[in-house]
Amino acid sequence: MTRPGIREYGLLLLLALMWGSSFTFIKISVHAYSPLVVACGRLGFAALVLWIFALLRKSDMPKGRRAWISTFLVALIGNAIPFFLISYGETRVDAGLAAILMSTVPLTTVVLAHFFTDDEKLTLGKVIGVVLGTIGVIVLVGPETLSGLGGEFLFQLAILVAAVGYAISSLVARNLRDQPRIGSTAVILTFAAAMLMPFTLILDQPWTMEWDASGALAIMYLGMFPTGIAMFLILQLIAVAGASFLVFNNYLVPAVGVVISFIVLGEVPQPNALIALAVILCGIAASQMRFGRKDTVSVQGSEKCDPMAPVMEAPESEKTKSSQ
């Protein structure tokens, strides 16, 4: 493992562009197709991309009952359900706003990790981060909507629930850290696509929908880049710069999402959205700070805020090879 250089920062920015752009392309696709079709199509195309990578790299498959159960749970909680909820939420929520709402993933992970892990307990910095993140969400959705529980709030809530799903799956995916990276990801995406396929075919009957070129291309983009190729870039970054380097994505993705939604869709962020973004980013920064005595917490875990990041971590044997 080497110190990150210009190439690694370039890949990190490219990764942030992919993830940040996903909200804009979801918005484009749900204008043409149903949320189920978008989520299932995205996962199916991404699975195809990862299987191609797996075959080219001759990647092994997950080994052991625990690993296969974990891949199933990550597929369900971290892919199938969140992808549908985000697509559903963006039928009424702006793409930039969705990006900001999803920036709560790392803060949600911090809270869940405190209760469900032994090595990632809350610290003063993490508590401050969670408080700031909560304030940011309240500023974003507006205190008045919290009492109304209607209108746009339900669609915003769908995206927030997706964020919780991402956070939970990141903890489950800790079980896959010693498993083959590309093979595990291909299996997860296949499981997720298979979970949504019956509902998509029975409920929405996509063959009855009118063909829309822009919507179809948007779905293919989502599968190829933010879901498929992005995973491959994660592999490269972790192998060279380490998993902790990926934490900087938490600062880049929501900001990139807001900028791209403005350029492509002409969505002008409201002042409260920009204020909320600043507060949430400050919360993420505070959650990474250490106050007082130096923590002995393992690097693995809370630094990986994307639910797939633990799956992508190179096994110890591969890390040893990469350092030689």
Backbone torsions as a table, in degrees:
resi	resn	phi	psi	omega
1	MET	NA	133.3	-175.8
2	THR	-119.1	166.3	177.2
3	ARG	-67.7	133.2	-178.7
4	PRO	-57.5	135.1	177.9
5	GLY	-115.2	-164.3	-178.5
6	ILE	-59.5	-41.1	-178.9
7	ARG	-61.3	-43.3	-178.3
8	GLU	-67.5	-40.4	177.4
9	TYR	-67.1	-32.9	175.6
10	GLY	-64.7	-42.8	177.6
11	LEU	-65.8	-36.7	178.3
12	LEU	-63.5	-43.0	177.7
13	LEU	-65.0	-40.4	178.0
14	LEU	-62.3	-40.9	178.1
15	LEU	-63.6	-42.6	178.2
16	ALA	-64.4	-36.6	177.6
17	LEU	-64.2	-41.1	179.1
18	MET	-63.8	-51.8	-178.0
19	TRP	-67.7	-40.2	179.7
20	GLY	-66.2	-33.1	-179.5
21	SER	-75.5	-17.3	-174.9
22	SER	-60.0	-34.4	-177.8
23	PHE	-67.9	-36.4	177.1
24	THR	-66.6	-43.3	-178.1
25	PHE	-74.2	-27.3	171.5
26	ILE	-64.4	-42.5	179.0
27	LYS	-60.0	-41.6	178.9
28	ILE	-65.6	-43.6	-175.2
29	SER	-69.9	-35.9	-178.4
30	VAL	-75.1	-11.1	172.6
31	HIS	-74.8	-20.7	-177.7
32	ALA	-107.6	-34.7	-175.6
33	TYR	-130.9	165.6	-178.5
34	SER	-71.7	158.8	178.2
35	PRO	-56.7	-36.4	178.8
36	LEU	-65.8	-43.2	179.9
37	VAL	-64.4	-41.6	179.7
38	VAL	-62.9	-48.9	-177.6
39	ALA	-65.2	-45.2	-178.6
40	CYS	-67.7	-42.5	179.1
41	GLY	-63.9	-40.9	178.5
42	ARG	-62.2	-46.4	-178.6
43	LEU	-68.0	-40.4	-180.0
44	GLY	-63.5	-43.6	179.8
45	PHE	-67.9	-39.1	178.0
46	ALA	-64.0	-40.0	178.3
47	ALA	-61.3	-41.5	178.4
48	LEU	-60.3	-44.3	179.5
49	VAL	-61.1	-45.2	-177.9
50	LEU	-69.0	-34.0	177.1
51	TRP	-66.9	-34.8	175.3
52	ILE	-63.1	-45.1	176.8
53	PHE	-60.5	-43.5	-177.6
54	ALA	-61.9	-40.2	179.5
55	LEU	-69.9	-41.6	179.7
56	LEU	-65.7	-38.8	-179.4
57	ARG	-89.0	-2.7	-178.6
58	LYS	53.3	47.0	-177.5
59	SER	-73.6	142.6	174.3
60	ASP	-76.6	166.5	177.4
61	MET	-96.8	165.1	177.5
62	PRO	-57.0	147.9	-177.9
63	LYS	-122.0	132.1	176.1
64	GLY	100.6	150.8	-177.9
65	ARG	-62.9	-41.0	-179.1
66	ARG	-62.2	-39.6	-179.2
67	ALA	-65.7	-42.5	-178.8
68	TRP	-68.5	-36.7	175.4
69	ILE	-64.3	-41.2	180.0
70	SER	-65.5	-41.3	177.9
71	THR	-61.8	-37.8	178.8
72	PHE	-64.4	-44.8	-177.9
73	LEU	-68.0	-40.6	177.5
74	VAL	-64.3	-38.3	177.6
75	ALA	-61.9	-42.5	-177.5
76	LEU	-73.4	-53.2	-171.5
77	ILE	-83.6	-30.8	-175.0
78	GLY	-103.6	-3.7	-178.5
79	ASN	-135.4	-65.8	-173.5
80	ALA	-58.7	-55.5	-177.5
81	ILE	-66.9	-50.2	-179.2
82	PRO	-62.3	-40.3	-179.4
83	PHE	-61.9	-39.2	177.1
84	PHE	-67.5	-45.0	-177.2
85	LEU	-63.7	-39.7	178.5
86	ILE	-65.6	-43.3	178.0
87	SER	-62.7	-42.2	178.0
88	TYR	-63.6	-45.6	-178.6
89	GLY	-62.1	-36.7	-176.6
90	GLU	-78.3	0.9	170.4
91	THR	-69.8	-19.7	179.9
92	ARG	-131.5	-8.1	-176.7
93	VAL	-110.4	136.3	178.1
94	ASP	-61.4	150.7	-178.0
95	ALA	-62.2	-41.5	179.3
96	GLY	-63.7	-40.0	178.5
97	LEU	-65.5	-39.2	178.0
98	ALA	-62.5	-39.8	178.7
99	ALA	-62.1	-39.8	179.6
100	ILE	-68.9	-42.7	178.5
101	LEU	-59.6	-40.2	-178.9
102	MET	-72.3	-14.0	179.1
103	SER	-71.1	-4.5	176.7
104	THR	-80.9	-4.1	-178.3
105	VAL	-54.6	-51.3	-177.7
106	PRO	-63.0	-34.5	179.6
107	LEU	-70.5	-37.8	175.9
108	THR	-64.3	-39.3	178.8
109	THR	-61.7	-39.7	-179.8
110	VAL	-59.1	-44.6	-178.5
111	VAL	-67.2	-48.0	-178.2
112	LEU	-64.1	-37.6	-179.2
113	ALA	-63.6	-32.5	179.6
114	HIS	-61.6	-38.2	-175.6
115	PHE	-89.7	-24.1	-171.4
116	PHE	-117.1	4.7	175.2
117	THR	-131.6	161.9	179.6
118	ASP	-97.2	-15.3	-172.9
119	ASP	-117.7	12.0	-178.6
120	GLU	-136.0	58.0	-178.2
121	LYS	-78.3	159.5	179.8
122	LEU	-65.5	139.5	173.1
123	THR	-117.7	174.3	179.1
124	LEU	-58.8	-43.7	179.5
125	GLY	-61.9	-40.7	179.8
126	LYS	-66.9	-39.2	178.2
127	VAL	-63.1	-44.7	177.5
128	ILE	-60.4	-41.2	178.9
129	GLY	-61.9	-43.7	179.9
130	VAL	-64.7	-41.9	179.1
131	VAL	-62.2	-46.0	179.1
132	LEU	-64.3	-40.7	178.6
133	GLY	-62.1	-41.7	178.3
134	THR	-63.3	-43.0	177.6
135	ILE	-61.6	-40.3	179.4
136	GLY	-61.4	-42.3	179.3
137	VAL	-65.2	-40.8	179.3
138	ILE	-63.7	-42.2	176.3
139	VAL	-61.8	-38.2	-175.7
140	LEU	-68.0	-51.8	-175.9
141	VAL	-84.8	-17.4	179.3
142	GLY	89.8	125.8	-179.0
143	PRO	-56.4	-32.0	-176.8
144	GLU	-67.8	-30.4	-179.3
145	THR	-74.1	-23.9	178.9
146	LEU	-65.1	-29.0	178.7
147	SER	-86.7	-24.9	-177.5
148	GLY	-81.6	-35.0	-178.7
149	LEU	48.5	51.8	179.5
150	GLY	-157.9	-178.6	177.4
151	GLY	61.1	-132.7	-176.3
152	GLU	-68.3	-22.3	-175.9
153	PHE	-59.6	-37.8	-179.0
154	LEU	-63.0	-35.5	179.1
155	PHE	-75.7	-35.9	174.2
156	GLN	-66.1	-38.0	179.2
157	LEU	-63.4	-36.8	178.2
158	ALA	-59.3	-40.9	179.8
159	ILE	-70.2	-38.2	177.3
160	LEU	-65.2	-38.5	176.6
161	VAL	-63.8	-37.6	176.0
162	ALA	-61.0	-39.1	177.9
163	ALA	-62.2	-39.7	177.0
164	VAL	-64.2	-39.7	177.3
165	GLY	-60.7	-42.6	176.2
166	TYR	-59.2	-43.7	-178.0
167	ALA	-64.2	-44.4	179.6
168	ILE	-63.0	-43.3	-177.9
169	SER	-65.7	-28.9	179.0
170	SER	-64.8	-30.9	177.3
171	LEU	-75.8	-41.3	178.2
172	VAL	-63.0	-38.2	-176.2
173	ALA	-68.2	-11.2	174.4
174	ARG	-58.6	-26.3	179.1
175	ASN	-69.8	-10.1	-174.5
176	LEU	-107.3	10.8	-174.4
177	ARG	-65.6	-24.6	-179.9
178	ASP	-103.1	15.3	-179.0
179	GLN	-99.4	159.6	176.5
180	PRO	-56.5	132.7	-170.3
181	ARG	-73.3	-56.2	-176.3
182	ILE	-67.5	-43.9	-179.9
183	GLY	-60.4	-41.8	179.7
184	SER	-64.1	-41.5	-179.9
185	THR	-66.8	-40.0	178.1
186	ALA	-61.6	-41.3	178.7
187	VAL	-65.4	-43.5	179.8
188	ILE	-60.0	-47.9	-178.7
189	LEU	-66.3	-33.6	177.5
190	THR	-67.8	-45.0	176.2
191	PHE	-57.3	-46.9	-177.1
192	ALA	-62.3	-44.1	178.4
193	ALA	-63.8	-40.7	-179.8
194	ALA	-65.9	-32.2	178.8
195	MET	-65.9	-39.4	-177.6
196	LEU	-86.0	-20.6	-174.3
197	MET	-56.5	-50.2	-178.5
198	PRO	-60.4	-42.2	179.5
199	PHE	-64.7	-39.6	179.9
200	THR	-64.4	-45.0	-177.5
201	LEU	-70.5	-40.8	-175.4
202	ILE	-78.6	-45.6	-173.2
203	LEU	-83.6	-42.3	-172.1
204	ASP	-102.6	-21.5	-179.8
205	GLN	44.0	69.7	-173.4
206	PRO	-57.6	-24.3	179.8
207	TRP	-67.5	-15.3	178.2
208	THR	-88.9	-9.4	-177.6
209	MET	-81.3	149.0	178.8
210	GLU	-71.3	134.2	-179.4
211	TRP	-65.1	133.4	177.7
212	ASP	-132.8	115.5	-173.9
213	ALA	-64.4	-44.5	-178.2
214	SER	-65.5	-39.3	178.4
215	GLY	-65.9	-42.2	179.5
216	ALA	-65.3	-42.4	178.3
217	LEU	-65.0	-35.7	177.9
218	ALA	-64.1	-41.6	178.4
219	ILE	-64.2	-41.9	178.7
220	MET	-64.7	-38.9	177.0
221	TYR	-62.4	-44.8	-179.7
222	LEU	-59.6	-40.9	-179.7
223	GLY	-72.6	-41.5	-175.7
224	MET	-71.0	-47.7	-170.3
225	PHE	-100.4	-69.0	-176.0
226	PRO	-63.8	-20.8	-178.4
227	THR	-107.3	-43.3	-175.0
228	GLY	-92.3	-66.3	-177.9
229	ILE	-61.1	-35.3	179.7
230	ALA	-57.2	-36.7	178.7
231	MET	-65.4	-36.9	178.8
232	PHE	-66.0	-39.3	177.9
233	LEU	-64.8	-35.1	177.3
234	ILE	-59.9	-42.3	179.1
235	LEU	-57.0	-45.8	-177.4
236	GLN	-65.6	-44.0	-177.9
237	LEU	-65.8	-42.3	-179.0
238	ILE	-67.3	-39.8	-178.8
239	ALA	-64.3	-34.0	-175.4
240	VAL	-96.6	-46.7	-171.1
241	ALA	-109.7	-13.2	179.7
242	GLY	96.8	156.8	-177.0
243	ALA	-67.1	-32.1	-177.9
244	SER	-64.2	-23.2	178.6
245	PHE	-64.3	-29.4	-177.5
246	LEU	-69.9	-13.9	-178.0
247	VAL	-61.2	-25.9	-179.2
248	PHE	-65.6	-18.2	176.3
249	ASN	-60.7	-29.1	-179.3
250	ASN	-63.5	-24.6	176.9
251	TYR	-86.5	-31.0	-172.7
252	LEU	-85.9	-42.5	-170.8
253	VAL	-58.1	-52.1	-178.0
254	PRO	-63.1	-38.6	179.0
255	ALA	-65.9	-43.2	177.5
256	VAL	-61.5	-41.3	179.2
257	GLY	-59.3	-42.0	179.4
258	VAL	-66.2	-44.1	-178.3
259	VAL	-64.6	-46.2	-177.8
260	ILE	-65.9	-40.0	178.7
261	SER	-63.7	-32.1	177.4
262	PHE	-71.1	-43.2	-177.0
263	ILE	-70.4	-45.5	-173.7
264	VAL	-84.4	-45.0	-173.8
265	LEU	-102.7	-9.0	-179.2
266	GLY	71.9	22.7	179.6
267	GLU	-80.5	112.9	179.6
268	VAL	-89.0	116.7	-178.4
269	PRO	-64.9	139.2	176.9
270	GLN	-73.3	155.7	179.9
271	PRO	-54.9	-39.1	-179.1
272	ASN	-66.6	-29.2	178.0
273	ALA	-68.8	-41.1	178.9
274	LEU	-67.5	-38.8	177.2
275	ILE	-64.4	-43.7	179.7
276	ALA	-62.4	-40.8	178.9
277	LEU	-60.3	-44.4	179.6
278	ALA	-62.8	-42.1	-179.0
279	VAL	-66.3	-43.7	-178.7
280	ILE	-65.6	-40.7	178.3
281	LEU	-65.1	-36.7	174.9
282	CYS	-64.4	-36.8	177.6
283	GLY	-64.3	-42.3	177.7
284	ILE	-62.6	-42.2	179.3
285	ALA	-63.0	-44.0	-179.8
286	ALA	-63.5	-36.6	-179.1
287	SER	-66.1	-19.3	179.9
288	GLN	-94.2	-6.0	-177.6
289	MET	-85.2	154.5	176.5
290	ARG	-118.5	125.9	179.9
291	PHE	-110.6	132.1	176.5
292	GLY	75.4	-132.0	-175.0
293	ARG	-65.3	137.0	-178.5
294	LYS	-66.6	132.6	-179.1
295	ASP	-72.7	154.3	176.3
296	THR	-111.1	19.7	-177.9
297	VAL	-68.6	142.8	178.7
298	SER	-64.1	148.1	178.1
299	VAL	-62.2	-33.0	-175.5
300	GLN	-74.7	141.8	174.0
301	GLY	122.3	-100.3	-170.8
302	SER	-69.1	-21.1	178.7
303	GLU	-72.7	-16.6	-179.8
304	LYS	-99.5	94.1	-174.1
305	CYS	-88.4	-19.7	173.0
306	ASP	-79.2	132.3	-174.2
307	PRO	-60.3	-22.5	-178.4
308	MET	-89.6	-12.2	-174.1
309	ALA	-58.0	-43.7	178.6
310	PRO	-61.7	-32.0	179.2
311	VAL	-65.4	-31.7	-173.9
312	MET	-81.9	-10.7	-174.9
313	GLU	-65.3	135.1	-178.7
314	ALA	-68.4	137.4	172.9
315	PRO	-59.0	158.4	-176.3
316	GLU	-56.0	-36.7	-178.8
317	SER	-64.6	-37.5	-179.9
318	GLU	-72.5	-36.6	178.3
319	LYS	-62.4	-39.8	179.6
320	THR	-62.7	-42.9	179.1
321	LYS	-62.7	-42.4	-176.5
322	SER	-67.1	-23.6	-177.8
323	SER	-88.9	-8.7	-177.8
324	GLN	-86.5	NA	NA
